[in-house]
Amino acid sequence: MLEKLAIDGGAPAVSRKIVKHSLNEPVFTEQDLQAGMDVLRSGKFMGRAGAPQITGLAEEWARYVGAKHCIVLNSGTAALHAAVAAAGIGPGDEVITTPFSFLTSATSIMYQNGIPIFADMDPKTYNLDPARIEEKITGKTKAILPVHIAGLPADMDRINAIAKKHGLIVIEDACQSHGAEYKGKKTGTLGDMAAFSLQWSKNLTTGADGGLMTTNSEEFALKAEMLGRFGEIIKKDKPRTYNAYQLGWMYRSDEILTAIARSRLKRLDEDNRLRRRNCEFLSEHLREIQGVIPPYVPEDRTHVYYLYLIRFSPEELGIEMPPLAFRQKVQDALSAEGVDIGLWGAQPIFETTMFQVRQGYGKGCPWECPFGRGNIRYEEEDFPVTMRFMEDFAVLWSVQAPNGLDLMEGYVEAFRKVFGQIDRVLAQD
């Protein structure tokens, strides 16, 4: 006899007692807290040029990813903006990126009065599809900004080859991919520049906000540092001149949060290993369930699973039902069984209100400004892969340590239970 579904009053498959930490909430050790408290007690927690914690994190992260330079900033958004500015993006310049990411993958381009140009996503990796990039290149294109979405590196060899062919700069949005590797190299060293986020939910975090920009170019590093410090060149061993060489922002970090990130960096590899163990267990068992599509990971790269993206396919089950409606029914049933499941980035960037009403700087800018192409439009029919993905994907949360295989086993049991009685699930009002 089939076990009664939770939506019908049965016992949930997942006991809340085995959920040690929900969603992507960070876990702090005593060492993390002590690192922050030591700085606080010192009374020196402003992120001045040459501050010891900021200098230490810059050196340690550059060494970890294999880059020559790292600039510590106060957010991943600031790191992206710094990279875009260092690339020389200006009014009317176009940067090709993906429509499936956090909003600032695109708006960081607009901060320089540049224009985001979206290319469709790869149907298997959900990253920017290299096959769709060249059709978007114009005489105004200056850079490509691939996103290592969910923690899986993009196809950087193909992207870099396209960039080299057309004389473009490559900026990695590595905000979700701390420690991920592509052909043996860590993200952060796969393009001309890269940006990482240390926001509270990330694999490496300060517990609040923070950002890291990496590059092997001394020129790009200097420009990025100036952007984050008012456009000035500020050095620890030289008097401040208060002379701005370019337009700059106040993007500096602080010593307390940076100290916490340094503490957490010491166990990043182990945290990622445990996250991969949990997620690989899920994928191994969920791919056996018809109608469920777990993440695809090419053999030449590693996934660090900032997000565990899953898709549902009514077609595989021979069910004629709109994918969006099918997902909602299944998601409700899985939630009732105790599975932490939901959405992230539930619409393409170009469908957010700001892009639809073209409310950038006002008066149509940056799209309608004198240096731009006023005929740029973002139409759903240009992004068939992305639009279908938006109808059938979901995120499984709580896959990080200290949650263990017992919780993952509960998730698998919940999926088997729900898909084993899919007709009953779909019959729910």
N, C-alpha and C positions, 0 to 999 in steps of 0.2 A: 504493500500500500504506500502511495506517495505521501511524503510528509506535508502537512498542511502549510500553505503559504502564510507568511506573516500578514500580508494584506487581507487574508481571510480569517485572521485571529490566531494563527499558529505561532509557535515560538520562533523568534528570529534565529537565523543560522549563526550569527556573530554575536557572541556575548560581549557587552560593553566592558566587562571586567578585564578582557585581554587587550583592550585598546590603551596602550601606555601613553600615547601622545597623539593627539588628533591633528588633522590637516597638515600644514607644513610648519607648524609652530616650532621655534628652535628650543633645544634643550641646553641649558647652561650648567656647566660643571662648577665646582668650587674654585677651580683654577681660573676659569673665565671671570667669575665675579671678583676674585682676588686681584686679577690683572687690572680690572677697572677701578677697584678700590685703591690700589697702590697709586695710580695716577691721581685719583681724586684727593687722596691724603697729601700728595706732593704739592698740591696747590698750583700746579703747572699743567693745565689741561687745554690750553688754547693751541690750535694747530698752526703755529708760526712756521715760517721757513726754517728747516733744519730741526724741528721738534723731534725728539728721540723716537717716539712711537710711530709717527708718520714716516720718518726716515727708515726705521726698522722694517715696517710693513712694505714699503716700496722696494727695499732691497730683497726681502724674503719672497715677495710675490714675483718679482722679476726673475729671481733664481729658480723659483718653483716652475714657472711656465717656460723658462728658457729665453726670456727677452732681455735686451740690454737696458731698457728704461721702463720705469713704472711711475706714474703720477697718481697720488692718492687724492681723491676728491670726495665730495659729500653725498654723491648718489651715482647710480648707474646712468641716470639721465644726464648728469653733468659730465660723466666720462664719455658718453656718446657725443654730446655737444662739443666737448673739447676735441674729439677726434675729427668730427665734421669740420670744425673751424680750422684745425691744423691742416686739413686736406685742402684748404683754400676755397671751400664751397661758399659762393656768394649769390647775390640776387639773380634769379632766373636759372641758376645751375640746377641740373637734374641729377638725382641719385636714385638708383634702382634698388628696391628692397622688396620684402615679402608683405602680403596683406594680412598674414596670420602672425601676430606678435603683440607685445604690449604697445600701447599708443606711442610711446616716446621713441620707438625705433624709427618712426616717421617724423614726429614733431621735432626731434633733434635736428633734422635736416632743415625744417622750417625756421628754427631759431636763427639760422644764418641767411634767411630769406631764400633758401633753396627750395626745390619742389620735389616731393616724393613721387616716384613713378613705380607703380606696383607691377610685379610679374607673378604669374600664378605659381602655386606651390607644387612640389613633387607629390604624387599620389601615394607614395610609400613612406617616405621619410618625413613629410610635412614641412620640409625646409624649402627655401627658394629653389625653384626648378631651373637648373642651368640651361635647359633646352628652350626656356621661354625668355631668356635675358636679352639676346641679341636683337630680337624683334622690337625691344623697347628702347634701344640705343638711338640717340639723335645727336646732332651736333652740339647740343647743350649738356649732354651727359658727362659728368665729371667723376662719378664714383659708383661702386656697387657696395651695398650694405647688407650682406647675408646675415641671418639670425640663426644661431645654433639652437633651434627651438626645443624646448623641454629638456635640454641637456644632451642632444644628439648633434654632433658636428655636421655642418653642411658639406656638400661635395666640393671641397675647396680647390682641388686640382683643376677641375673644369671651370670653376668661377675665375680662378687666377689666370687661366689660359685666355679666357675671353677678355679679362681686364688688360692683360699684356697686349693682346691683339689690337685693342682700341685705345690704349694709353690711359687707362682708368685706374684710380686708386681703390683699394679694397679695404673696407672697414668691417671688422668682425663685431657683430653684436653678440658678445659672449656672456651676456648678463645671466644666463641660465646654465652655463656649461663649465663651472669650476672643476678642473681636473679631467675633463673629457679629452680624449685623444683621437686624432685623425692620422692614420698611417704612422703611428709612433710619436707624433708631435702633439703637444698640448694646445688646445685652443688658446688664443692670445698671441700666437706666433705664426698664424697661418695666412695673414694678410699684411698690409702695411701698418695697420693699427688695430687695436681691439679695445672693447669696453666691457667691464664686468660690474655687476651690481652686488652690493653687500647688504641689500634690503633684508628685513627680518626673516623672510620666508626662504631665502636662498640657501644652497648647500654650504656656502661660506658666508657668514653674516656677522655684522656688528651687534645684532639684536635690535637694530633700529634701521639706519640708512648708512650708505657709504658707497663709494665707487672707486674703480681702478682702471686706468688707461695704460695700455702697454704698447710698446713699439721698439723697433731696432734702429729707428732714425733719430739722431740727435736733434735735427731740425724740427721734426714733428713733436718731439718731447718738449722742446723749449716753447713752441707755440701753444701746446696744450696747457703747459704750466702757466703761461701768461694769461690765457683765457680764464683760468680758475682763480687768478689772483689779481683782478682788476686791470689786466692788461700790462701789469708791471713785471719787471725782472727783479725778483726779490731773493737774495741769497743770504744765508746765515752769516757768512764771514765778511759781508760788505754792507756799508750804510745804505739805508733805503733812500732812494731819490724821489719817490712819488711821481715818477714819470711814466705815463701810460704809452706803450708802443702800439697798442691795438685796443679795440673795444674788448672789455673784459667783464667778468662776473665775479661774485663772491661765492666760490665753490669749494673753499677749503674745508677739510674735515676737522675733527677734534681728537685730542689725545686719548680720551677715555674710551670712546667707541673703537678707535683704532687698536688700542691695547687688547680689547676683547676679540677683535678679528685676528690679531696675531696669535692669541691663545688658541682659538678655534682652528687656525691653519695647521697647527701641529697634529691635529687628528682628522684633517679633511680626507686624506686617502682612506683611512679606516672607515669613516662615516660613509664615504662613497661605496666602499666595498660592501658594507652591510646593506646599503640601499639597493645596489645591483643584485645582491643575493636574493633579497625579497622580491624584486621586480622580475628577475629571471625565473624564479619559482612561479610567479603568477603567469608569465607568458607561456612557460612550458605546459601548464595545465589548462589555461584559458583557450589556447589555440586548438584544443581538442573539442571545444564546444562550438557547434555549428551556429553561425550568426554572430559570433564574437571575433573581433579582429584586434589582437594585441599589438604592441609596438613592433615595428620592423627595425632591425639593427644590422646594417651592412657589416661584412666581416672585417673591413679595413678601418673600423672606428669603434670607440667605446661610448656607451651611453651612461650618463650619471643621473638620469631620471629625476630631474627637478620636478617634472610632471610625468605621471604615468598616463599617457594618452591611449584611450581605447575607443574602438568604433563598433557600431552595431549594424548588421546587414539583414534586413528582412528578406532581401532577395535570396540569400543563401538558404533560408528556411522555406522558400517558395511562398512567402506571404506577400500579398499585394496590399501594401499599406504605405502611406507617406513616411519616409525615414524619420522625419521630425516627430511625428505622432508615435511611431514605434519606439524611438529612443525615450520619449517621456514616460510611456507605460513601463518600459523595462527599468528605467531609472527609479521610478516610484517604488517598484517592487523590490529592487535591490536596496534602496534606502530603508524600506520597512524591515529588511532582513539584517540590518545593521551595518551595511556597507557605506563607508564614507565616499560618496560619489557626487559629482556636480560638474559645473562648467567653469572654464577659465577662458577669457577672450572670446566671448560668445558671439561676436560678430566681426567681420573683417574690418580692419582699420578704416578703410575708405567708406564704410557705411555708418561710421559714427556721425553724429549731427554736425560736428564742426566741418567735416569734409563734404557732407551733403549740401550744407548751406554755404560752403566756402568761406567760413568765418575764420580766417587766419588773423592777419593784422588789420582787417577791415578794408573796405573798398576793393575787395577781391584779391588782395595781396596774400600770399606771393604769386598766385596763379595769374592774376590780371595785371600785375605790375609791369612797367615798361620793358623790363628785361626778360619777362616770362613768355610762355606760349599760352595765350588765353583760351586755346581750344582743347586744353587737357581736360579729359573727363574720365571718371572711374565708373565703368558700367559692369553690372553683374555678369553679363554674357562673356566678358573677357576673362573671367576667372571661374571656369566650370568646376575645376578640381576643388578650389577653395569653398565655393558655394555648397557643393555636396558635402564636404567635410563638416561644414558648420551645422548641417542637419543631423549628422549621425555620430558625432564624437562626444566623449565625456572624459572626465578626469577621475581616476581613483586616487583618493587622498590617503594619508597616514601610512605611506609605504616606507617611511624612513625609520631608522633606529631611534629610540629603543624598541619600537614595534618589531616583532620577530615573525618567524615562520608560522607560529600558531595563529596569528591574525591573518596571515596570507592564506593559510589553509581554510580559515573561516570564510574568507572572501571567495575562494574557489568553490566551497560548498554552497554558498549563497547563489553563485552564478549557476551551478548545476541544478539547484533547486528551482530557480526562476525559469531557466530555459528548458528544464524538464517538464514544466507545466505552462509553456508559453501561451497556449490557447486560453488558459484560465486567466493569465496575466493580461492578455489583450482584451479580454471580455469585461474587465473592470471599467466602471463608469469614470 
